[in-house]
Amino acid sequence: MNELMKEKHIKCIKNVGVDYFSYLASEQINELSEEEFRRFMNYQYLAMEDTAILSCSLYDLWIGKKE
């Protein structure tokens, strides 16, 4: 995506993804206590910009700006 946008003179501002493994464990996530869910969400916020996870994400949000 970055290479394609670079050709169009669009700079990446932010690229985030959803942890794919969270999707697989959705039933377990629904059963978490409030404290467990808070810790899980903290992990999500940290992991969503990890390039290793971006390649496994079900969804990706790429935000760019024209140079």
Secondary structure, DSSP 8 states (H G I E B T S, - for coil): -HHHHHHTTEEEEEEEE--HHHHHTHHHHHT--HHHHHHHHHHHHHHTT-HHHHTT-S-EEEEEEE-
